């Protein structure tokens, strides 16, 4: 099937469990590959690059271990020449703001898209959280992530560090 549609502007999203299997499909079809679950750290990104199937990567904050780790993955993807979908496995206004900041701080030639995760959940936890307007979304401009979560809506913390 991949060879039959190779003339079209299509991409395969991780058709197999392992990077090695995805690389074999990439080689057999010639279609660009978006890797998701199989790429989650530096080692997996380097493996995918070495096997020639690192066209696009889903850089998910939680999958890589937080914003700092996702930033390091972003830097490696840019170095390796891979495009990215900057997103997360799920989220809220906080996660959306973090994804938008990471995407906006990246070389746009390497960002395929980012995701408005706030639109998938309710209630919204930050009244000043990012919102789509005319099909576009931008990172908030305030300090930090640029949002102010409604602490009353979030409830009491489970852990307080002194």
LINLINWO-V401076 format. One record per residue. N is the residue number from 0. PSI is psi as a letter, one per 20 degrees, with the letter a starting at -180 (NA if undefined). OMEGA is omega in degrees with one decimal (* if undefined). Layout:
n:N psi:PSI omega:OMEGA
n:N psi:PSI omega:OMEGA
This chain:
n:0 psi:g omega:-179.5
n:1 psi:g omega:178.9
n:2 psi:h omega:-178.0
n:3 psi:h omega:-179.3
n:4 psi:j omega:-175.9
n:5 psi:h omega:179.6
n:6 psi:i omega:-179.6
n:7 psi:r omega:177.9
n:8 psi:m omega:-179.4
n:9 psi:q omega:178.2
n:10 psi:q omega:175.4
n:11 psi:p omega:174.2
n:12 psi:o omega:178.6
n:13 psi:m omega:-178.2
n:14 psi:i omega:-176.4
n:15 psi:r omega:-178.4
n:16 psi:g omega:-174.4
n:17 psi:q omega:176.8
n:18 psi:g omega:-179.7
n:19 psi:g omega:177.9
n:20 psi:g omega:177.6
n:21 psi:h omega:179.0
n:22 psi:h omega:178.0
n:23 psi:h omega:176.7
n:24 psi:g omega:178.5
n:25 psi:g omega:-179.9
n:26 psi:g omega:-176.5
n:27 psi:h omega:-175.0
n:28 psi:h omega:-173.7
n:29 psi:j omega:-179.3
n:30 psi:q omega:175.5
n:31 psi:q omega:-173.3
n:32 psi:p omega:169.6
n:33 psi:p omega:177.8
n:34 psi:q omega:-178.7
n:35 psi:e omega:-173.7
n:36 psi:h omega:-176.6
n:37 psi:h omega:179.6
n:38 psi:o omega:-174.7
n:39 psi:j omega:179.2
n:40 psi:r omega:-178.8
n:41 psi:g omega:-178.3
n:42 psi:g omega:-178.4
n:43 psi:h omega:176.5
n:44 psi:g omega:178.9
n:45 psi:h omega:176.9
n:46 psi:g omega:-179.6
n:47 psi:h omega:177.9
n:48 psi:g omega:-179.3
n:49 psi:h omega:-179.3
n:50 psi:i omega:174.4
n:51 psi:k omega:179.8
n:52 psi:k omega:-179.2
n:53 psi:m omega:178.3
n:54 psi:g omega:180.0
n:55 psi:q omega:-179.7
n:56 psi:p omega:170.2
n:57 psi:o omega:177.3
n:58 psi:n omega:-178.9
n:59 psi:p omega:-175.5
n:60 psi:g omega:-176.1
n:61 psi:h omega:-178.9
n:62 psi:h omega:-179.1
n:63 psi:i omega:175.8
n:64 psi:k omega:176.1
n:65 psi:r omega:-174.9
n:66 psi:g omega:-179.6
n:67 psi:g omega:178.4
n:68 psi:h omega:177.6
n:69 psi:h omega:176.7
n:70 psi:g omega:176.7
n:71 psi:h omega:176.4
n:72 psi:g omega:177.1
n:73 psi:g omega:-179.7
n:74 psi:g omega:178.5
n:75 psi:g omega:178.1
n:76 psi:g omega:178.9
n:77 psi:g omega:178.6
n:78 psi:h omega:-178.6
n:79 psi:i omega:178.3
n:80 psi:k omega:-179.2
n:81 psi:p omega:173.4
n:82 psi:r omega:-175.4
n:83 psi:q omega:164.7
n:84 psi:o omega:-177.0
n:85 psi:o omega:-173.0
n:86 psi:a omega:174.9
n:87 psi:r omega:-178.2
n:88 psi:h omega:175.5
n:89 psi:r omega:-179.7
n:90 psi:a omega:-174.6
n:91 psi:a omega:177.0
n:92 psi:h omega:-179.2
n:93 psi:g omega:180.0
n:94 psi:g omega:178.7
n:95 psi:g omega:179.0
n:96 psi:g omega:179.8
n:97 psi:g omega:179.0
n:98 psi:g omega:-179.1
n:99 psi:g omega:178.1
n:100 psi:g omega:179.5
n:101 psi:g omega:179.5
n:102 psi:g omega:-178.6
n:103 psi:h omega:-179.7
n:104 psi:j omega:-178.6
n:105 psi:q omega:174.6
n:106 psi:o omega:-175.2
n:107 psi:i omega:177.7
n:108 psi:i omega:-176.4
n:109 psi:j omega:179.6
n:110 psi:o omega:177.6
n:111 psi:g omega:177.0
n:112 psi:r omega:169.2
n:113 psi:r omega:-168.5
n:114 psi:p omega:173.6
n:115 psi:n omega:-179.3
n:116 psi:i omega:179.1
n:117 psi:h omega:-178.1
n:118 psi:i omega:-178.0
n:119 psi:i omega:-173.1
n:120 psi:q omega:175.4
n:121 psi:q omega:0.0
n:122 psi:r omega:173.3
n:123 psi:p omega:-174.7
n:124 psi:i omega:177.3
n:125 psi:o omega:-178.5
n:126 psi:h omega:179.8
n:127 psi:j omega:-179.3
n:128 psi:r omega:-178.7
n:129 psi:q omega:180.0
n:130 psi:q omega:177.1
n:131 psi:p omega:173.9
n:132 psi:p omega:-179.1
n:133 psi:k omega:177.2
n:134 psi:j omega:-179.3
n:135 psi:q omega:177.8
n:136 psi:q omega:-178.9
n:137 psi:q omega:178.0
n:138 psi:q omega:175.0
n:139 psi:q omega:-173.4
n:140 psi:i omega:-179.0
n:141 psi:a omega:179.7
n:142 psi:q omega:-179.4
n:143 psi:c omega:176.3
n:144 psi:i omega:176.1
n:145 psi:j omega:179.5
n:146 psi:r omega:177.0
n:147 psi:n omega:179.9
n:148 psi:q omega:175.5
n:149 psi:n omega:-174.6
n:150 psi:h omega:177.9
n:151 psi:h omega:178.4
n:152 psi:h omega:179.5
n:153 psi:h omega:179.9
n:154 psi:a omega:-177.3
n:155 psi:q omega:178.2
n:156 psi:q omega:176.3
n:157 psi:h omega:-177.2
n:158 psi:p omega:175.9
n:159 psi:p omega:178.3
n:160 psi:p omega:178.4
n:161 psi:NA omega:*
